[in-house]
Amino acid sequence: MSRRLSDQTLLCALLDLSFKLRRTPREPDINAGTPYHHTTYIRHFGSLREAQRRAGLAPNPIGNFSHLDSKRAVSAHRGNA
């Protein structure tokens, strides 16, 4: 029996890691810093970029911590979205 992970579970793990890193996590960050492999995000959301967007993060920025909308991201992380 396969247990499907919820969107919220995966996105919260991604968002938690982004706060620790102070930027949008990349594939190696996700593999080392979450309980899930980056391919889990790809299978679940269709792409890593889509998972990043759904978490309120700028997909794969070159460098800085950059939420597209920090308030929305924090609210979604807390389950208020």
PyMOL Python script that loads the backbone (N, CA, C, O; Angstrom):
from pymol import cmd

cmd.read_pdbstr("""\
ATOM      1  N   MET A   1       0.843  -1.185   0.000  1.00  0.00           N
ATOM      2  CA  MET A   1       0.000   0.000   0.000  1.00  0.00           C
ATOM      3  C   MET A   1       0.888   1.247   0.000  1.00  0.00           C
ATOM      4  O   MET A   1       1.764   1.399   0.851  1.00  0.00           O
ATOM      5  N   SER A   2       0.654   2.113  -0.943  1.00  0.00           N
ATOM      6  CA  SER A   2       1.450   3.329  -1.091  1.00  0.00           C
ATOM      7  C   SER A   2       0.754   4.487  -0.377  1.00  0.00           C
ATOM      8  O   SER A   2      -0.441   4.715  -0.570  1.00  0.00           O
ATOM      9  N   ARG A   3       1.499   5.210   0.440  1.00  0.00           N
ATOM     10  CA  ARG A   3       0.946   6.363   1.136  1.00  0.00           C
ATOM     11  C   ARG A   3       1.381   7.616   0.408  1.00  0.00           C
ATOM     12  O   ARG A   3       2.578   7.876   0.286  1.00  0.00           O
ATOM     13  N   ARG A   4       0.441   8.389  -0.074  1.00  0.00           N
ATOM     14  CA  ARG A   4       0.742   9.611  -0.820  1.00  0.00           C
ATOM     15  C   ARG A   4       1.014  10.755   0.150  1.00  0.00           C
ATOM     16  O   ARG A   4       0.233  11.010   1.066  1.00  0.00           O
ATOM     17  N   LEU A   5       2.115  11.427  -0.065  1.00  0.00           N
ATOM     18  CA  LEU A   5       2.445  12.598   0.752  1.00  0.00           C
ATOM     19  C   LEU A   5       1.529  13.750   0.371  1.00  0.00           C
ATOM     20  O   LEU A   5       1.159  13.892  -0.794  1.00  0.00           O
ATOM     21  N   SER A   6       1.166  14.563   1.336  1.00  0.00           N
ATOM     22  CA  SER A   6       0.324  15.718   1.037  1.00  0.00           C
ATOM     23  C   SER A   6       1.168  16.864   0.490  1.00  0.00           C
ATOM     24  O   SER A   6       2.370  16.950   0.743  1.00  0.00           O
ATOM     25  N   ASP A   7       0.515  17.738  -0.261  1.00  0.00           N
ATOM     26  CA  ASP A   7       1.181  18.944  -0.749  1.00  0.00           C
ATOM     27  C   ASP A   7       1.778  19.702   0.431  1.00  0.00           C
ATOM     28  O   ASP A   7       2.932  20.129   0.386  1.00  0.00           O
ATOM     29  N   GLN A   8       0.983  19.867   1.487  1.00  0.00           N
ATOM     30  CA  GLN A   8       1.418  20.663   2.635  1.00  0.00           C
ATOM     31  C   GLN A   8       2.666  20.071   3.287  1.00  0.00           C
ATOM     32  O   GLN A   8       3.567  20.815   3.674  1.00  0.00           O
ATOM     33  N   THR A   9       2.733  18.752   3.414  1.00  0.00           N
ATOM     34  CA  THR A   9       3.897  18.107   4.018  1.00  0.00           C
ATOM     35  C   THR A   9       5.160  18.415   3.223  1.00  0.00           C
ATOM     36  O   THR A   9       6.184  18.801   3.787  1.00  0.00           O
ATOM     37  N   LEU A  10       5.074  18.243   1.918  1.00  0.00           N
ATOM     38  CA  LEU A  10       6.242  18.486   1.071  1.00  0.00           C
ATOM     39  C   LEU A  10       6.615  19.966   1.034  1.00  0.00           C
ATOM     40  O   LEU A  10       7.792  20.313   1.129  1.00  0.00           O
ATOM     41  N   LEU A  11       5.621  20.834   0.897  1.00  0.00           N
ATOM     42  CA  LEU A  11       5.900  22.264   0.800  1.00  0.00           C
ATOM     43  C   LEU A  11       6.448  22.817   2.112  1.00  0.00           C
ATOM     44  O   LEU A  11       7.316  23.690   2.099  1.00  0.00           O
ATOM     45  N   CYS A  12       5.955  22.322   3.240  1.00  0.00           N
ATOM     46  CA  CYS A  12       6.487  22.775   4.529  1.00  0.00           C
ATOM     47  C   CYS A  12       7.949  22.367   4.697  1.00  0.00           C
ATOM     48  O   CYS A  12       8.751  23.142   5.217  1.00  0.00           O
ATOM     49  N   ALA A  13       8.298  21.163   4.264  1.00  0.00           N
ATOM     50  CA  ALA A  13       9.701  20.728   4.336  1.00  0.00           C
ATOM     51  C   ALA A  13      10.577  21.625   3.467  1.00  0.00           C
ATOM     52  O   ALA A  13      11.679  22.003   3.865  1.00  0.00           O
ATOM     53  N   LEU A  14      10.079  21.964   2.276  1.00  0.00           N
ATOM     54  CA  LEU A  14      10.823  22.836   1.367  1.00  0.00           C
ATOM     55  C   LEU A  14      10.961  24.239   1.956  1.00  0.00           C
ATOM     56  O   LEU A  14      12.027  24.851   1.882  1.00  0.00           O
ATOM     57  N   LEU A  15       9.885  24.736   2.533  1.00  0.00           N
ATOM     58  CA  LEU A  15       9.902  26.077   3.117  1.00  0.00           C
ATOM     59  C   LEU A  15      10.783  26.137   4.360  1.00  0.00           C
ATOM     60  O   LEU A  15      11.515  27.107   4.553  1.00  0.00           O
ATOM     61  N   ASP A  16      10.719  25.110   5.201  1.00  0.00           N
ATOM     62  CA  ASP A  16      11.598  25.062   6.382  1.00  0.00           C
ATOM     63  C   ASP A  16      13.060  25.138   5.960  1.00  0.00           C
ATOM     64  O   ASP A  16      13.854  25.871   6.551  1.00  0.00           O
ATOM     65  N   LEU A  17      13.404  24.373   4.932  1.00  0.00           N
ATOM     66  CA  LEU A  17      14.785  24.379   4.447  1.00  0.00           C
ATOM     67  C   LEU A  17      15.160  25.739   3.877  1.00  0.00           C
ATOM     68  O   LEU A  17      16.284  26.201   4.071  1.00  0.00           O
ATOM     69  N   SER A  18      14.238  26.381   3.181  1.00  0.00           N
ATOM     70  CA  SER A  18      14.542  27.705   2.613  1.00  0.00           C
ATOM     71  C   SER A  18      14.836  28.725   3.711  1.00  0.00           C
ATOM     72  O   SER A  18      15.695  29.589   3.539  1.00  0.00           O
ATOM     73  N   PHE A  19      14.126  28.632   4.839  1.00  0.00           N
ATOM     74  CA  PHE A  19      14.386  29.549   5.946  1.00  0.00           C
ATOM     75  C   PHE A  19      15.758  29.291   6.552  1.00  0.00           C
ATOM     76  O   PHE A  19      16.460  30.230   6.926  1.00  0.00           O
ATOM     77  N   LYS A  20      16.141  28.026   6.651  1.00  0.00           N
ATOM     78  CA  LYS A  20      17.468  27.691   7.183  1.00  0.00           C
ATOM     79  C   LYS A  20      18.582  28.178   6.259  1.00  0.00           C
ATOM     80  O   LYS A  20      19.600  28.701   6.713  1.00  0.00           O
ATOM     81  N   LEU A  21      18.373  27.997   4.956  1.00  0.00           N
ATOM     82  CA  LEU A  21      19.405  28.379   3.974  1.00  0.00           C
ATOM     83  C   LEU A  21      19.385  29.865   3.636  1.00  0.00           C
ATOM     84  O   LEU A  21      20.383  30.418   3.172  1.00  0.00           O
ATOM     85  N   ARG A  22      18.250  30.504   3.868  1.00  0.00           N
ATOM     86  CA  ARG A  22      18.021  31.907   3.502  1.00  0.00           C
ATOM     87  C   ARG A  22      18.043  32.108   1.988  1.00  0.00           C
ATOM     88  O   ARG A  22      18.459  33.153   1.487  1.00  0.00           O
ATOM     89  N   ARG A  23      17.583  31.075   1.271  1.00  0.00           N
ATOM     90  CA  ARG A  23      17.437  31.133  -0.182  1.00  0.00           C
ATOM     91  C   ARG A  23      16.583  29.946  -0.618  1.00  0.00           C
ATOM     92  O   ARG A  23      16.270  29.063   0.181  1.00  0.00           O
ATOM     93  N   THR A  24      16.219  29.939  -1.875  1.00  0.00           N
ATOM     94  CA  THR A  24      15.466  28.809  -2.415  1.00  0.00           C
ATOM     95  C   THR A  24      16.385  27.598  -2.522  1.00  0.00           C
ATOM     96  O   THR A  24      17.453  27.685  -3.129  1.00  0.00           O
ATOM     97  N   PRO A  25      15.979  26.462  -1.935  1.00  0.00           N
ATOM     98  CA  PRO A  25      16.822  25.270  -1.996  1.00  0.00           C
ATOM     99  C   PRO A  25      16.976  24.714  -3.411  1.00  0.00           C
ATOM    100  O   PRO A  25      16.050  24.758  -4.220  1.00  0.00           O
ATOM    101  N   ARG A  26      18.160  24.196  -3.682  1.00  0.00           N
ATOM    102  CA  ARG A  26      18.452  23.520  -4.944  1.00  0.00           C
ATOM    103  C   ARG A  26      18.395  22.012  -4.712  1.00  0.00           C
ATOM    104  O   ARG A  26      18.239  21.566  -3.575  1.00  0.00           O
ATOM    105  N   GLU A  27      18.518  21.237  -5.763  1.00  0.00           N
ATOM    106  CA  GLU A  27      18.417  19.778  -5.656  1.00  0.00           C
ATOM    107  C   GLU A  27      19.313  19.196  -4.555  1.00  0.00           C
ATOM    108  O   GLU A  27      18.813  18.453  -3.711  1.00  0.00           O
ATOM    109  N   PRO A  28      20.618  19.504  -4.532  1.00  0.00           N
ATOM    110  CA  PRO A  28      21.470  18.914  -3.490  1.00  0.00           C
ATOM    111  C   PRO A  28      21.053  19.341  -2.074  1.00  0.00           C
ATOM    112  O   PRO A  28      21.184  18.566  -1.127  1.00  0.00           O
ATOM    113  N   ASP A  29      20.553  20.569  -1.936  1.00  0.00           N
ATOM    114  CA  ASP A  29      20.085  21.055  -0.633  1.00  0.00           C
ATOM    115  C   ASP A  29      18.907  20.217  -0.156  1.00  0.00           C
ATOM    116  O   ASP A  29      18.851  19.807   1.004  1.00  0.00           O
ATOM    117  N   ILE A  30      17.973  19.968  -1.061  1.00  0.00           N
ATOM    118  CA  ILE A  30      16.769  19.206  -0.731  1.00  0.00           C
ATOM    119  C   ILE A  30      17.138  17.782  -0.338  1.00  0.00           C
ATOM    120  O   ILE A  30      16.627  17.251   0.648  1.00  0.00           O
ATOM    121  N   ASN A  31      18.022  17.171  -1.108  1.00  0.00           N
ATOM    122  CA  ASN A  31      18.426  15.792  -0.830  1.00  0.00           C
ATOM    123  C   ASN A  31      19.112  15.668   0.532  1.00  0.00           C
ATOM    124  O   ASN A  31      18.934  14.666   1.225  1.00  0.00           O
ATOM    125  N   ALA A  32      19.885  16.665   0.914  1.00  0.00           N
ATOM    126  CA  ALA A  32      20.622  16.618   2.179  1.00  0.00           C
ATOM    127  C   ALA A  32      19.828  17.192   3.353  1.00  0.00           C
ATOM    128  O   ALA A  32      20.061  16.814   4.501  1.00  0.00           O
ATOM    129  N   GLY A  33      18.888  18.108   3.072  1.00  0.00           N
ATOM    130  CA  GLY A  33      18.256  18.859   4.157  1.00  0.00           C
ATOM    131  C   GLY A  33      16.795  18.584   4.425  1.00  0.00           C
ATOM    132  O   GLY A  33      16.203  19.213   5.303  1.00  0.00           O
ATOM    133  N   THR A  34      16.192  17.653   3.688  1.00  0.00           N
ATOM    134  CA  THR A  34      14.801  17.276   3.947  1.00  0.00           C
ATOM    135  C   THR A  34      14.716  15.749   3.977  1.00  0.00           C
ATOM    136  O   THR A  34      15.639  15.068   3.531  1.00  0.00           O
ATOM    137  N   PRO A  35      13.627  15.219   4.492  1.00  0.00           N
ATOM    138  CA  PRO A  35      13.463  13.760   4.476  1.00  0.00           C
ATOM    139  C   PRO A  35      13.139  13.214   3.082  1.00  0.00           C
ATOM    140  O   PRO A  35      13.039  12.001   2.898  1.00  0.00           O
ATOM    141  N   TYR A  36      12.976  14.109   2.099  1.00  0.00           N
ATOM    142  CA  TYR A  36      12.527  13.720   0.769  1.00  0.00           C
ATOM    143  C   TYR A  36      13.595  14.026  -0.285  1.00  0.00           C
ATOM    144  O   TYR A  36      14.315  15.018  -0.176  1.00  0.00           O
ATOM    145  N   HIS A  37      13.690  13.181  -1.286  1.00  0.00           N
ATOM    146  CA  HIS A  37      14.600  13.382  -2.390  1.00  0.00           C
ATOM    147  C   HIS A  37      13.969  14.371  -3.370  1.00  0.00           C
ATOM    148  O   HIS A  37      12.744  14.459  -3.454  1.00  0.00           O
ATOM    149  N   HIS A  38      14.792  15.112  -4.108  1.00  0.00           N
ATOM    150  CA  HIS A  38      14.234  16.109  -5.028  1.00  0.00           C
ATOM    151  C   HIS A  38      13.318  15.467  -6.076  1.00  0.00           C
ATOM    152  O   HIS A  38      12.413  16.123  -6.591  1.00  0.00           O
ATOM    153  N   THR A  39      13.548  14.190  -6.392  1.00  0.00           N
ATOM    154  CA  THR A  39      12.674  13.531  -7.370  1.00  0.00           C
ATOM    155  C   THR A  39      11.263  13.321  -6.821  1.00  0.00           C
ATOM    156  O   THR A  39      10.312  13.201  -7.593  1.00  0.00           O
ATOM    157  N   THR A  40      11.119  13.277  -5.501  1.00  0.00           N
ATOM    158  CA  THR A  40       9.777  13.203  -4.899  1.00  0.00           C
ATOM    159  C   THR A  40       8.990  14.449  -5.255  1.00  0.00           C
ATOM    160  O   THR A  40       7.804  14.365  -5.573  1.00  0.00           O
ATOM    161  N   TYR A  41       9.637  15.605  -5.206  1.00  0.00           N
ATOM    162  CA  TYR A  41       8.980  16.867  -5.570  1.00  0.00           C
ATOM    163  C   TYR A  41       8.630  16.888  -7.057  1.00  0.00           C
ATOM    164  O   TYR A  41       7.565  17.363  -7.450  1.00  0.00           O
ATOM    165  N   ILE A  42       9.530  16.372  -7.867  1.00  0.00           N
ATOM    166  CA  ILE A  42       9.279  16.338  -9.320  1.00  0.00           C
ATOM    167  C   ILE A  42       8.082  15.441  -9.625  1.00  0.00           C
ATOM    168  O   ILE A  42       7.197  15.821 -10.391  1.00  0.00           O
ATOM    169  N   ARG A  43       8.056  14.247  -9.022  1.00  0.00           N
ATOM    170  CA  ARG A  43       6.922  13.336  -9.260  1.00  0.00           C
ATOM    171  C   ARG A  43       5.614  13.925  -8.732  1.00  0.00           C
ATOM    172  O   ARG A  43       4.570  13.786  -9.368  1.00  0.00           O
ATOM    173  N   HIS A  44       5.666  14.569  -7.594  1.00  0.00           N
ATOM    174  CA  HIS A  44       4.456  15.084  -6.944  1.00  0.00           C
ATOM    175  C   HIS A  44       3.901  16.336  -7.630  1.00  0.00           C
ATOM    176  O   HIS A  44       2.693  16.451  -7.835  1.00  0.00           O
ATOM    177  N   PHE A  45       4.787  17.269  -7.984  1.00  0.00           N
ATOM    178  CA  PHE A  45       4.350  18.562  -8.533  1.00  0.00           C
ATOM    179  C   PHE A  45       4.607  18.727 -10.027  1.00  0.00           C
ATOM    180  O   PHE A  45       4.185  19.721 -10.617  1.00  0.00           O
ATOM    181  N   GLY A  46       5.285  17.781 -10.640  1.00  0.00           N
ATOM    182  CA  GLY A  46       5.583  17.877 -12.066  1.00  0.00           C
ATOM    183  C   GLY A  46       6.962  18.443 -12.349  1.00  0.00           C
ATOM    184  O   GLY A  46       7.566  18.136 -13.377  1.00  0.00           O
ATOM    185  N   SER A  47       7.460  19.267 -11.442  1.00  0.00           N
ATOM    186  CA  SER A  47       8.808  19.820 -11.559  1.00  0.00           C
ATOM    187  C   SER A  47       9.209  20.429 -10.221  1.00  0.00           C
ATOM    188  O   SER A  47       8.358  20.763  -9.397  1.00  0.00           O
ATOM    189  N   LEU A  48      10.506  20.567 -10.018  1.00  0.00           N
ATOM    190  CA  LEU A  48      10.992  21.210  -8.801  1.00  0.00           C
ATOM    191  C   LEU A  48      10.622  22.685  -8.816  1.00  0.00           C
ATOM    192  O   LEU A  48      10.285  23.251  -7.776  1.00  0.00           O
ATOM    193  N   ARG A  49      10.683  23.309  -9.978  1.00  0.00           N
ATOM    194  CA  ARG A  49      10.315  24.729 -10.098  1.00  0.00           C
ATOM    195  C   ARG A  49       8.858  24.954  -9.676  1.00  0.00           C
ATOM    196  O   ARG A  49       8.548  25.948  -9.019  1.00  0.00           O
ATOM    197  N   GLU A  50       7.970  24.033 -10.052  1.00  0.00           N
ATOM    198  CA  GLU A  50       6.562  24.168  -9.660  1.00  0.00           C
ATOM    199  C   GLU A  50       6.401  24.020  -8.149  1.00  0.00           C
ATOM    200  O   GLU A  50       5.622  24.750  -7.537  1.00  0.00           O
ATOM    201  N   ALA A  51       7.119  23.096  -7.553  1.00  0.00           N
ATOM    202  CA  ALA A  51       7.078  22.948  -6.096  1.00  0.00           C
ATOM    203  C   ALA A  51       7.566  24.224  -5.418  1.00  0.00           C
ATOM    204  O   ALA A  51       6.980  24.675  -4.434  1.00  0.00           O
ATOM    205  N   GLN A  52       8.639  24.802  -5.948  1.00  0.00           N
ATOM    206  CA  GLN A  52       9.162  26.055  -5.387  1.00  0.00           C
ATOM    207  C   GLN A  52       8.133  27.171  -5.518  1.00  0.00           C
ATOM    208  O   GLN A  52       7.925  27.938  -4.577  1.00  0.00           O
ATOM    209  N   ARG A  53       7.492  27.268  -6.674  1.00  0.00           N
ATOM    210  CA  ARG A  53       6.447  28.290  -6.865  1.00  0.00           C
ATOM    211  C   ARG A  53       5.300  28.087  -5.880  1.00  0.00           C
ATOM    212  O   ARG A  53       4.823  29.041  -5.267  1.00  0.00           O
ATOM    213  N   ARG A  54       4.861  26.834  -5.731  1.00  0.00           N
ATOM    214  CA  ARG A  54       3.729  26.531  -4.841  1.00  0.00           C
ATOM    215  C   ARG A  54       4.065  26.853  -3.391  1.00  0.00           C
ATOM    216  O   ARG A  54       3.171  27.165  -2.604  1.00  0.00           O
ATOM    217  N   ALA A  55       5.341  26.782  -3.033  1.00  0.00           N
ATOM    218  CA  ALA A  55       5.777  27.127  -1.677  1.00  0.00           C
ATOM    219  C   ALA A  55       5.932  28.638  -1.504  1.00  0.00           C
ATOM    220  O   ALA A  55       6.203  29.112  -0.401  1.00  0.00           O
ATOM    221  N   GLY A  56       5.762  29.395  -2.592  1.00  0.00           N
ATOM    222  CA  GLY A  56       5.912  30.850  -2.521  1.00  0.00           C
ATOM    223  C   GLY A  56       7.350  31.301  -2.686  1.00  0.00           C
ATOM    224  O   GLY A  56       7.691  32.434  -2.347  1.00  0.00           O
ATOM    225  N   LEU A  57       8.198  30.420  -3.207  1.00  0.00           N
ATOM    226  CA  LEU A  57       9.616  30.733  -3.396  1.00  0.00           C
ATOM    227  C   LEU A  57       9.887  31.071  -4.858  1.00  0.00           C
ATOM    228  O   LEU A  57       9.194  30.599  -5.759  1.00  0.00           O
ATOM    229  N   ALA A  58      10.895  31.887  -5.073  1.00  0.00           N
ATOM    230  CA  ALA A  58      11.349  32.164  -6.435  1.00  0.00           C
ATOM    231  C   ALA A  58      12.097  30.922  -6.912  1.00  0.00           C
ATOM    232  O   ALA A  58      13.060  30.508  -6.268  1.00  0.00           O
ATOM    233  N   PRO A  59      11.679  30.318  -8.023  1.00  0.00           N
ATOM    234  CA  PRO A  59      12.362  29.116  -8.493  1.00  0.00           C
ATOM    235  C   PRO A  59      13.832  29.356  -8.804  1.00  0.00           C
ATOM    236  O   PRO A  59      14.185  30.237  -9.588  1.00  0.00           O
ATOM    237  N   ASN A  60      14.670  28.559  -8.176  1.00  0.00           N
ATOM    238  CA  ASN A  60      16.114  28.543  -8.427  1.00  0.00           C
ATOM    239  C   ASN A  60      16.766  29.900  -8.680  1.00  0.00           C
ATOM    240  O   ASN A  60      17.334  30.121  -9.749  1.00  0.00           O
ATOM    241  N   PRO A  61      16.690  30.809  -7.710  1.00  0.00           N
ATOM    242  CA  PRO A  61      17.403  32.076  -7.900  1.00  0.00           C
ATOM    243  C   PRO A  61      18.915  31.832  -7.829  1.00  0.00           C
ATOM    244  O   PRO A  61      19.375  30.821  -7.297  1.00  0.00           O
ATOM    245  N   ILE A  62      19.659  32.771  -8.371  1.00  0.00           N
ATOM    246  CA  ILE A  62      21.119  32.651  -8.325  1.00  0.00           C
ATOM    247  C   ILE A  62      21.606  33.412  -7.096  1.00  0.00           C
ATOM    248  O   ILE A  62      22.104  34.530  -7.227  1.00  0.00           O
ATOM    249  N   GLY A  63      21.472  32.831  -5.910  1.00  0.00           N
ATOM    250  CA  GLY A  63      22.063  33.483  -4.759  1.00  0.00           C
ATOM    251  C   GLY A  63      21.178  33.749  -3.571  1.00  0.00           C
ATOM    252  O   GLY A  63      21.106  32.919  -2.665  1.00  0.00           O
ATOM    253  N   ASN A  64      20.509  34.862  -3.542  1.00  0.00           N
ATOM    254  CA  ASN A  64      19.883  35.360  -2.323  1.00  0.00           C
ATOM    255  C   ASN A  64      18.588  34.656  -1.946  1.00  0.00           C
ATOM    256  O   ASN A  64      17.927  34.028  -2.773  1.00  0.00           O
ATOM    257  N   PHE A  65      18.253  34.784  -0.668  1.00  0.00           N
ATOM    258  CA  PHE A  65      16.971  34.346  -0.143  1.00  0.00           C
ATOM    259  C   PHE A  65      15.926  35.249  -0.772  1.00  0.00           C
ATOM    260  O   PHE A  65      15.946  36.460  -0.548  1.00  0.00           O
ATOM    261  N   SER A  66      15.008  34.683  -1.559  1.00  0.00           N
ATOM    262  CA  SER A  66      14.082  35.571  -2.255  1.00  0.00           C
ATOM    263  C   SER A  66      12.698  34.956  -2.382  1.00  0.00           C
ATOM    264  O   SER A  66      12.391  34.292  -3.372  1.00  0.00           O
ATOM    265  N   HIS A  67      11.878  35.179  -1.386  1.00  0.00           N
ATOM    266  CA  HIS A  67      10.481  34.786  -1.481  1.00  0.00           C
ATOM    267  C   HIS A  67       9.795  35.767  -2.419  1.00  0.00           C
ATOM    268  O   HIS A  67      10.022  36.975  -2.345  1.00  0.00           O
ATOM    269  N   LEU A  68       8.963  35.246  -3.292  1.00  0.00           N
ATOM    270  CA  LEU A  68       8.180  36.135  -4.150  1.00  0.00           C
ATOM    271  C   LEU A  68       7.220  36.946  -3.291  1.00  0.00           C
ATOM    272  O   LEU A  68       7.006  38.134  -3.532  1.00  0.00           O
ATOM    273  N   ASP A  69       6.654  36.302  -2.304  1.00  0.00           N
ATOM    274  CA  ASP A  69       5.722  36.963  -1.410  1.00  0.00           C
ATOM    275  C   ASP A  69       5.901  36.338  -0.035  1.00  0.00           C
ATOM    276  O   ASP A  69       5.255  35.340   0.284  1.00  0.00           O
ATOM    277  N   SER A  70       6.770  36.917   0.777  1.00  0.00           N
ATOM    278  CA  SER A  70       7.109  36.344   2.074  1.00  0.00           C
ATOM    279  C   SER A  70       5.899  36.132   2.957  1.00  0.00           C
ATOM    280  O   SER A  70       5.776  35.102   3.620  1.00  0.00           O
ATOM    281  N   LYS A  71       5.017  37.092   2.966  1.00  0.00           N
ATOM    282  CA  LYS A  71       3.842  36.994   3.817  1.00  0.00           C
ATOM    283  C   LYS A  71       2.997  35.791   3.413  1.00  0.00           C
ATOM    284  O   LYS A  71       2.541  35.040   4.275  1.00  0.00           O
ATOM    285  N   ARG A  72       2.783  35.598   2.110  1.00  0.00           N
ATOM    286  CA  ARG A  72       1.997  34.458   1.637  1.00  0.00           C
ATOM    287  C   ARG A  72       2.710  33.147   1.961  1.00  0.00           C
ATOM    288  O   ARG A  72       2.069  32.176   2.362  1.00  0.00           O
ATOM    289  N   ALA A  73       4.017  33.114   1.791  1.00  0.00           N
ATOM    290  CA  ALA A  73       4.779  31.897   2.064  1.00  0.00           C
ATOM    291  C   ALA A  73       4.696  31.507   3.533  1.00  0.00           C
ATOM    292  O   ALA A  73       4.483  30.337   3.852  1.00  0.00           O
ATOM    293  N   VAL A  74       4.863  32.470   4.426  1.00  0.00           N
ATOM    294  CA  VAL A  74       4.800  32.194   5.845  1.00  0.00           C
ATOM    295  C   VAL A  74       3.383  31.745   6.226  1.00  0.00           C
ATOM    296  O   VAL A  74       3.214  30.801   6.998  1.00  0.00           O
ATOM    297  N   SER A  75       2.383  32.416   5.689  1.00  0.00           N
ATOM    298  CA  SER A  75       1.000  32.053   5.960  1.00  0.00           C
ATOM    299  C   SER A  75       0.705  30.634   5.484  1.00  0.00           C
ATOM    300  O   SER A  75       0.069  29.864   6.203  1.00  0.00           O
ATOM    301  N   ALA A  76       1.154  30.282   4.295  1.00  0.00           N
ATOM    302  CA  ALA A  76       0.935  28.942   3.761  1.00  0.00           C
ATOM    303  C   ALA A  76       1.662  27.906   4.609  1.00  0.00           C
ATOM    304  O   ALA A  76       1.138  26.820   4.857  1.00  0.00           O
ATOM    305  N   HIS A  77       2.860  28.241   5.049  1.00  0.00           N
ATOM    306  CA  HIS A  77       3.653  27.337   5.874  1.00  0.00           C
ATOM    307  C   HIS A  77       2.935  27.043   7.189  1.00  0.00           C
ATOM    308  O   HIS A  77       3.010  25.926   7.701  1.00  0.00           O
ATOM    309  N   ARG A  78       2.251  28.026   7.730  1.00  0.00           N
ATOM    310  CA  ARG A  78       1.538  27.865   8.984  1.00  0.00           C
ATOM    311  C   ARG A  78       0.143  27.270   8.809  1.00  0.00           C
ATOM    312  O   ARG A  78      -0.581  27.069   9.784  1.00  0.00           O
ATOM    313  N   GLY A  79      -0.229  26.988   7.554  1.00  0.00           N
ATOM    314  CA  GLY A  79      -1.512  26.369   7.284  1.00  0.00           C
ATOM    315  C   GLY A  79      -2.664  27.350   7.189  1.00  0.00           C
ATOM    316  O   GLY A  79      -3.825  26.960   7.319  1.00  0.00           O
ATOM    317  N   ASN A  80      -2.356  28.618   6.963  1.00  0.00           N
ATOM    318  CA  ASN A  80      -3.394  29.637   6.900  1.00  0.00           C
ATOM    319  C   ASN A  80      -3.770  30.024   5.477  1.00  0.00           C
ATOM    320  O   ASN A  80      -4.541  30.961   5.270  1.00  0.00           O
ATOM    321  N   ALA A  81      -3.236  29.314   4.506  1.00  0.00           N
ATOM    322  CA  ALA A  81      -3.495  29.710   3.115  1.00  0.00           C
ATOM    323  C   ALA A  81      -4.769  29.107   2.592  1.00  0.00           C
ATOM    324  O   ALA A  81      -5.133  29.339   1.439  1.00  0.00           O
TER     325      ALA A  81
END
""", "prot")
cmd.dss("prot")
cmd.show_as("cartoon", "prot")
cmd.util.cbc("prot")
cmd.orient("prot")
